[in-house]
Amino acid sequence: KEQLTIIKKEVTKVIEKQYKLYTAIINKIKIDAKISIKTYEELQGKELRFIENYYNELLFPILIPMEIDTFRPFPHL
């Protein structure tokens, strides 16, 4: 149990460092490329319609579980 506690502490430190580094890199890229990241609630008009369409047409179909049986064979890609 002591070893697991020590491991958890060390892993937590590593994850915190990774998150800080990732955040710093993303922030630099956003500034350099003049990109802003918005929450869903901040989207309006064309942006909102684009994101909803993108999700509904491209992402949602691959996220939902698919039933495969002899009547519905696995689709060929």
C-alpha positions as CSV (number, residue, x, y, z in Angstrom):
1,K,0.0,0.0,0.0
2,E,2.9,2.4,0.8
3,Q,4.4,1.8,-2.6
4,L,1.1,2.6,-4.3
5,T,0.8,5.8,-2.4
6,I,4.3,6.8,-3.4
7,I,3.7,5.8,-7.1
8,K,0.4,7.8,-7.0
9,K,2.2,10.9,-5.8
10,E,4.9,10.7,-8.4
11,V,2.5,10.0,-11.2
12,T,0.3,12.9,-10.1
13,K,3.4,15.2,-10.3
14,V,4.3,13.9,-13.8
15,I,0.7,14.5,-15.0
16,E,0.7,18.0,-13.6
17,K,3.9,18.8,-15.5
18,Q,2.5,17.3,-18.7
19,Y,-0.6,19.4,-18.4
20,K,1.3,22.6,-17.8
21,L,3.6,21.9,-20.7
22,Y,0.7,21.0,-23.0
23,T,-1.2,24.1,-22.0
24,A,1.9,26.3,-22.6
25,I,2.4,24.8,-26.0
26,I,-1.3,25.1,-27.0
27,N,-1.4,28.7,-25.8
28,K,1.8,29.6,-27.8
29,I,0.3,27.9,-31.0
30,K,-3.0,29.8,-30.5
31,I,-1.2,33.1,-30.2
32,D,1.2,32.5,-33.1
33,A,-1.6,31.3,-35.4
34,K,-4.2,33.8,-34.1
35,I,-6.6,31.0,-33.2
36,S,-9.2,31.2,-30.5
37,I,-10.9,28.2,-28.9
38,K,-14.5,28.7,-28.0
39,T,-16.9,26.7,-25.8
40,Y,-20.1,25.5,-27.4
41,E,-22.0,28.2,-25.5
42,E,-19.9,30.9,-27.1
43,L,-20.7,29.8,-30.7
44,Q,-23.2,31.8,-32.7
45,G,-24.7,31.9,-36.2
46,K,-22.6,30.3,-38.9
47,E,-20.0,28.9,-36.4
48,L,-22.8,27.1,-34.4
49,R,-24.4,25.7,-37.6
50,F,-21.1,24.5,-39.0
51,I,-20.1,22.7,-35.7
52,E,-23.5,21.1,-35.3
53,N,-23.5,19.9,-39.0
54,Y,-19.9,18.7,-38.7
55,Y,-20.8,16.7,-35.5
56,N,-24.0,15.3,-36.9
57,E,-22.7,14.4,-40.3
58,L,-19.1,13.3,-39.5
59,L,-18.6,12.5,-35.9
60,F,-21.8,11.2,-34.5
61,P,-22.2,8.3,-37.0
62,I,-18.8,6.9,-36.0
63,L,-19.4,7.3,-32.3
64,I,-22.7,5.4,-32.0
65,P,-22.5,1.6,-31.6
66,M,-23.3,-0.4,-34.6
67,E,-25.1,-3.7,-34.5
68,I,-23.7,-6.3,-36.9
69,D,-25.4,-9.6,-37.7
70,T,-26.2,-11.7,-40.8
71,F,-28.9,-9.2,-41.9
72,R,-26.7,-6.2,-41.4
73,P,-23.2,-7.2,-42.4
74,F,-20.2,-5.1,-41.5
75,P,-19.8,-2.2,-43.9
76,H,-16.9,-2.2,-46.3
77,L,-14.8,0.9,-46.1
